[in-house]
Amino acid sequence: MGTGARMTDPSASTEGERREPGVPERSEMHGEVDSFTGGPGVVATKSQARGGLAGAVVGAIVGALLGLLVGVLFLDAGSGIVIAVVAFAVAGATTGGVAGGFVQPRRKGVGDSTDV
C-alpha cells in the first residue's frame, strides 16, 4: 500500500457502516423470518404448516377408514376394531402431516411472494 492510499470496501454502505459480503440486511432477514412459523421442536414455513395440517386431517380420516376396514375384516368385534381405527388414524395423520408439508410448498406458484 502506498502512503495516503485508501482502499474502499464495495460492500460498505453510504453511512459508513461496513457489512460483510453475503450478509443480508436487517430488512431482508425480517421478511424471511415473517414467513416462518414454529413451535416446540418444529420450524416450518407457513405454507408447510398449512400443508402439514391439511395432510394430517386427510391422513387421519383415511387412516381411520382403513383401520375400520382392517378391524372389521381381521379382528374380533369390539375393542379390536376401536384399537385398529385409532392406531391407523394416528399413523395416517402422521404420514399425511409429513407428506402435506412436503407437497404443499411445491404446489405454490413460482412468482408467489407470500412465502419464501
Secondary structure, DSSP 8 states (H G I E B T S, - for coil): --TT-----TT--TTS----TT---HHHHHHHHHTEEEETTEEEEHHHHHHHHHHHHHHHHHHHHHHHHHHHHHS-TTHHHHHHHHHHHHHHHHHHHHHHHHHHHHHS-TT--S--
